Amino acid sequence: MDMCIMPGPLQGRLTAPPSKSAAHRAVICAALARGRSRLGPIFPSDDILATMDAAGALGAVVSLAGQTMIVEGISDPPASARVNCGESGSTLRFLVPIAAAMGVKTLFTGRGKLPQRPLTPLTDALKGFNCRYLTGSEEILQTSGRLEAGRYTLPGDVSSQYISGLLFALPLLGKDSELRLSSPLQSKGYVDMTLQSLARSGIVIRPVEDGWDIPGGQRYSPYDHRVEGDYSNAAFWLCAGALSQPVAITGLTGDSLQGDMGVLDILERFGADVQRGETVRVGPAELHGIQIDATQIPDLVPILSVVAACAQGESVIYGAGRLRIKESDRLQSVTAGLRGLGADIREFPDRLVIQGTGALRGGKVDSFSDHRIAMSMTIAALRCREPVIISGAGCVDKSYSNFYTDFARLGGVCHVV
């Protein structure tokens, strides 16, 4: 699906969509518990549906009524399972160690870029525990055997999802385990969210200087949980407020552990008018270039690059090398997209340098089948002189299926080409 976005401001109020990151974690904890859990609100994005289906394949009973999900936890896991992760890296990286800990022989499949995205750090950590690769366009990995307790080591600077997967799995083992990091932890907020979800489920994880000690033989407890609003997706509207007219977002938690809550501090540094409270409001002001460390906020880089291109002066976004192994090579795709709209942007191995000019030209750009690129280029249209046509814009369904509906609610004008 190609989408044509007309230039023009957004203004108004929206409720933040529920956090995809929090929902993944809530579904997994509920699936591992004995008993019934109720979770909500849940928006059925493609990624969340993949985790729901994965939980079902491993023995949970999952149903969705409106925005409420009911999960009957796994009581009798199957001997074998096939898990289709779609394009969800979270589903794959969380569930591989969980399936292995349960002793379920599981074939993991996927589509799009997922089969090419790296898993080596996780499979290296599981060496000796009967995990093996399969080849093929959609077959990613097969687990066999059952994980044993022990000392596991992972890098902290590649993907926090590897760490979260083991934090979910190791409490299920019969004996105590250790999880240690061989490099400094990046995307710490996502690991903190996992630890918070585990604590809500009654799981004890003990932090140590370079990782965690994890008692074995634990049992997850069922619980009812309200899923908090999503700063990652709300960031598109908050940045729109900085670029056009004031936008107010309700449903965001002021004490959230989401790393992408940092978008508010960054917009303030750009010079935007940011008001916090039960309703978060961002309005336009004279924006200027800044330096941004992306180490803890990699998912914000595409939309912050748009803000930088529409500010005045130079911005540098650094610590962003990990974006090359996302749904697309996001440093490359952001550069191609913004350059196609007339921005002055240079790409380096781990950073972007953007000379902001205050406005963009418009034109046709590729989404690279990456939801965050499509949404970012949509917001870029607010500062364009000409329409923006985005090829493959339907990829927003991966994380935010209502994105263009909400865009129209704020006064945006768009249509399918």
C-alpha positions in Angstrom: 0.0 0.0 0.0 1.4 3.4 -1.0 0.1 6.4 0.9 0.1 10.1 -0.1 0.4 12.5 2.7 -0.6 16.1 2.2 1.4 18.9 3.8 -0.4 20.6 6.7 -0.4 20.8 10.5 -1.7 18.4 13.0 -3.5 19.6 16.2 -5.6 18.0 18.9 -5.7 15.3 21.5 -5.2 11.5 21.4 -5.0 8.7 23.9 -1.7 6.9 23.6 -1.9 3.4 22.2 -1.0 0.7 24.8 2.7 -0.1 25.0 3.7 -2.9 22.6 6.8 -3.6 24.7 4.7 -3.9 27.9 2.1 -6.0 26.2 4.6 -8.5 24.9 5.9 -9.0 28.4 2.5 -9.2 30.0 1.3 -11.9 27.6 4.4 -14.0 28.2 4.2 -13.8 31.9 0.5 -14.6 31.8 1.2 -17.6 29.5 3.8 -19.0 31.9 1.5 -18.7 34.9 -0.8 -21.4 36.1 -4.3 -19.8 36.1 -6.1 -17.0 34.4 -4.8 -13.5 33.8 -6.7 -10.5 32.3 -4.6 -7.9 30.4 -5.7 -4.7 28.8 -5.9 -2.6 26.9 -4.3 -4.6 24.1 -4.2 -3.4 20.5 -3.8 -6.3 18.1 -0.8 -5.1 16.1 0.9 -7.8 14.0 3.7 -8.2 16.6 1.4 -8.7 19.5 -0.7 -11.2 17.5 2.5 -13.1 16.9 3.3 -13.3 20.6 -0.4 -14.3 21.3 -0.1 -17.1 18.7 3.3 -18.2 20.0 1.9 -18.5 23.5 -1.0 -20.6 22.1 1.4 -22.9 20.3 3.2 -23.6 23.5 0.1 -24.5 25.4 -1.6 -21.3 26.6 -5.2 -20.5 25.8 -5.4 -16.9 24.7 -8.5 -14.9 23.6 -9.1 -11.3 22.8 -12.4 -9.6 23.4 -12.3 -6.0 22.4 -9.2 -4.6 24.0 -9.1 -7.2 26.9 -7.0 -10.3 26.6 -7.7 -13.4 28.7 -4.8 -15.8 29.1 -5.1 -19.3 30.6 -1.5 -20.2 31.4 0.4 -23.2 30.2 -0.4 -26.3 32.3 0.6 -29.0 29.9 3.1 -27.9 27.3 3.2 -29.9 24.1 6.1 -32.2 23.1 6.7 -30.1 19.9 5.4 -26.9 18.5 5.7 -24.6 15.5 5.9 -20.9 16.3 5.4 -18.4 13.5 6.9 -15.1 14.7 5.9 -13.1 11.7 8.3 -10.2 11.6 8.4 -9.8 15.4 12.0 -9.9 16.8 10.6 -9.6 20.3 8.5 -12.8 19.9 11.4 -14.7 18.5 14.1 -13.6 21.0 11.8 -13.9 24.0 10.4 -17.3 23.1 13.5 -19.2 22.0 14.9 -19.6 25.5 11.5 -20.1 27.0 10.7 -23.0 24.7 14.1 -24.5 25.4 13.5 -24.2 29.2 10.2 -26.0 28.9 11.7 -28.8 26.8 9.4 -28.2 23.9 11.0 -29.1 20.5 10.0 -25.9 18.7 10.5 -24.8 15.1 10.6 -21.0 14.9 9.6 -19.4 11.6 9.2 -15.9 10.3 9.0 -13.6 7.3 10.3 -10.4 5.9 13.7 -9.4 7.4 13.3 -11.5 10.5 15.1 -14.7 9.2 18.1 -12.5 8.4 18.3 -10.6 11.7 21.1 -11.8 14.0 20.5 -14.4 16.7 24.2 -15.5 17.2 24.6 -13.8 20.6 21.6 -15.8 21.9 22.5 -19.1 20.3 26.1 -18.7 21.5 24.8 -18.2 25.1 22.8 -21.4 24.7 25.6 -23.5 23.3 25.7 -26.9 25.0 22.0 -26.8 25.6 20.8 -28.4 22.4 19.8 -25.4 20.3 20.6 -25.8 16.6 20.1 -23.7 13.4 18.0 -24.6 10.4 18.4 -23.1 7.0 15.7 -21.8 4.6 13.8 -18.7 3.7 11.4 -18.8 6.6 12.9 -21.5 9.0 15.0 -19.6 11.6 15.8 -21.9 14.5 14.8 -25.2 16.1 15.2 -25.9 19.8 15.4 -29.4 21.1 16.3 -30.8 24.5 15.8 -28.9 27.7 17.9 -26.1 29.1 20.0 -26.7 32.1 20.8 -24.3 34.9 24.2 -22.7 34.9 26.1 -19.5 34.1 25.0 -17.7 31.0 26.9 -14.8 29.4 25.5 -12.3 26.9 26.8 -9.0 25.5 24.8 -6.0 26.8 25.3 -3.8 23.8 23.6 -5.8 21.0 20.0 -6.5 21.9 18.2 -6.2 25.2 15.8 -8.8 23.9 18.3 -11.6 24.3 18.7 -10.7 27.9 15.0 -10.5 28.5 14.4 -13.9 26.9 16.8 -15.5 29.4 15.3 -13.6 32.3 11.9 -15.1 31.4 13.3 -18.6 31.0 15.9 -19.2 33.7 13.5 -19.1 36.7 11.7 -22.1 35.1 14.8 -24.3 35.5 15.2 -26.7 38.4 18.4 -25.1 39.8 19.8 -21.6 40.3 21.4 -19.8 37.3 23.5 -16.7 36.7 23.2 -14.3 33.8 26.2 -12.1 33.3 26.9 -9.3 30.8 30.2 -9.1 28.9 29.7 -5.5 27.9 27.8 -2.4 29.2 24.0 -2.6 29.0 22.3 -0.6 26.4 18.5 -0.1 26.1 18.4 -0.5 29.9 14.8 0.6 30.0 13.6 -2.5 28.2 15.4 -4.8 30.6 13.9 -2.8 33.5 10.4 -3.4 32.0 11.1 -7.1 31.9 12.2 -7.1 35.5 9.1 -5.2 36.5 6.9 -7.7 34.7 8.6 -10.6 36.3 8.2 -9.0 39.8 4.5 -8.6 39.2 4.3 -12.3 38.4 6.1 -13.2 41.7 9.4 -14.0 40.1 12.5 -13.2 42.1 15.6 -11.9 40.2 18.6 -10.7 42.2 20.8 -8.0 40.6 24.5 -8.2 41.0 27.3 -5.9 39.7 27.5 -7.4 36.2 24.1 -9.1 35.8 21.7 -11.1 37.8 21.4 -14.2 40.0 18.3 -16.2 39.2 16.8 -18.8 41.7 15.5 -21.8 39.9 12.3 -23.7 40.6 10.1 -20.6 40.5 6.4 -20.5 39.4 4.8 -17.6 37.7 1.6 -16.3 39.3 -1.4 -15.1 37.3 -2.5 -11.5 37.6 -4.7 -8.8 36.1 -2.8 -6.0 34.6 -3.5 -2.7 32.9 -1.0 -2.1 30.0 0.4 1.5 30.1 0.5 3.9 27.2 3.3 3.6 24.7 5.9 6.4 24.6 7.5 4.8 21.5 4.4 5.3 19.4 3.2 8.5 21.1 6.6 10.0 20.2 5.3 10.5 16.6 2.5 12.7 17.8 4.6 14.5 20.3 7.2 15.3 17.6 4.3 16.4 15.4 3.3 18.9 18.0 6.8 20.3 18.0 6.7 20.6 14.2 3.2 22.0 13.6 0.5 22.8 16.2 0.0 21.7 19.8 -0.8 18.0 20.3 -1.9 16.6 23.7 -1.6 12.9 24.6 -3.3 11.2 27.5 -2.6 7.8 28.9 1.1 8.2 29.4 2.6 7.3 32.8 4.9 9.8 34.3 6.9 7.2 36.2 7.2 4.8 33.3 10.3 2.6 32.9 10.1 3.0 29.1 13.3 4.4 27.8 11.5 6.2 25.1 10.0 8.5 27.7 13.2 10.3 27.0 11.6 11.9 23.9 10.2 14.6 26.2 13.6 15.7 27.5 15.0 15.6 23.9 12.1 17.7 22.5 12.7 20.2 25.3 16.4 20.4 24.3 15.4 21.0 20.7 13.4 24.0 22.1 9.9 22.7 21.8 7.2 23.7 24.3 6.7 20.6 26.5 4.1 20.4 29.3 4.0 17.3 31.5 1.2 15.9 33.7 -1.7 13.5 33.3 -1.9 15.0 29.8 1.4 15.5 28.0 1.3 18.5 25.6 3.9 19.5 23.1 3.7 22.7 21.1 5.9 24.4 18.4 8.7 26.8 19.1 11.9 27.8 17.4 13.8 24.5 17.1 17.6 24.3 17.1 20.1 21.5 16.5 21.3 19.4 19.3 23.5 16.3 20.1 21.6 13.1 20.9 23.0 9.9 22.4 20.9 7.1 21.0 22.4 4.4 23.2 19.3 3.9 25.3 16.6 5.1 22.8 17.4 3.5 19.4 13.7 3.3 18.4 13.4 7.1 18.6 16.1 7.8 16.0 13.9 7.9 12.9 11.4 10.4 14.2 14.1 12.5 16.0 15.9 12.6 12.7 12.8 14.3 11.2 12.8 16.8 14.0 16.5 17.5 13.5 15.9 18.0 9.7 13.2 20.6 10.5 15.2 22.4 13.1 17.8 25.1 12.5 21.4 24.1 12.6 23.4 20.9 13.0 22.2 17.9 15.0 24.3 14.8 15.6 22.7 11.5 16.6 25.4 9.1 17.8 25.6 5.7 19.5 23.2 4.4 16.9 25.1 1.5 15.3 22.6 -1.1 16.5 20.0 0.5 14.2 21.6 -1.4 11.3 20.1 -4.7 12.4 16.5 -3.5 12.9 13.5 -4.1 10.5 15.7 -2.2 8.0 19.1 -0.7 8.3 17.6 2.3 9.9 20.6 4.6 9.5 20.5 3.9 5.8 16.8 4.1 5.4 16.4 7.3 7.5 19.1 8.9 5.4 17.5 7.8 2.1 14.1 8.9 3.2 15.0 12.4 4.5 17.4 13.0 1.6 14.6 12.1 -0.8 12.5 14.8 0.9 15.3 17.4 0.5 17.1 17.2 3.9 20.8 17.6 4.3 21.8 14.4 6.1 25.0 12.4 6.2 25.3 8.8 7.3 28.3 7.4 9.2 28.8 3.9 10.7 27.2 4.7 14.0 25.8 8.2 13.7 23.8 10.6 11.6 24.8 14.3 11.0 21.8 16.5 10.0 22.0 20.1 8.9 18.5 21.3 9.7 17.0 24.0 7.4 13.5 24.3 9.0 11.5 22.9 6.1 11.6 20.1 3.5 10.7 19.8 -0.1 8.5 16.6 -0.2 8.6 13.8 -2.8 8.4 10.0 -3.0 10.1 7.8 -0.4 10.4 4.1 0.4 9.3 2.7 3.8 11.8 -0.1 3.4 9.0 -2.2 4.9 9.9 -0.7 8.3 7.0 0.6 10.4 9.1 3.3 12.1 10.4 4.7 8.8 6.8 4.9 7.3 5.5 6.7 10.4 8.5 9.1 10.5 8.2 10.0 6.9 4.5 10.7 7.4 5.3 13.2 10.2 8.0 14.7 8.0 5.2 15.7 5.6 4.0 18.3 8.1 7.0 20.5 7.2 7.1 19.7 3.4 6.1 22.1 0.6 4.8 19.3 -1.6 3.0 16.0 -0.9 4.9 13.0 0.4 4.2 9.6 -1.2 5.4 6.6 1.0 5.7 3.2 -0.7 4.8 0.2 1.4 3.1 2.3 4.1 1.0 -0.6 5.2 3.9 -1.9 7.3 2.7 0.4 10.1 0.4 -2.5 11.0 3.4 -4.2 12.6 3.2 -2.0 15.6 0.4 0.6 15.2 -2.4 -0.5 13.0 -4.5 2.6 13.8 -1.7 5.0 12.9 -3.3 6.6 9.9 -6.7 6.7 11.6 -5.2 8.7 14.4 -3.3 10.8 11.9 -6.7 11.8 10.4 -8.2 12.4 13.9 -5.5 15.1 14.4 -6.4 16.7 11.1 -4.0 15.0 8.8 -4.9 14.5 5.2 -3.8 11.3 3.5 -5.1 8.8 1.0 -4.1 5.5 -0.5 -2.4 5.9 -3.9 
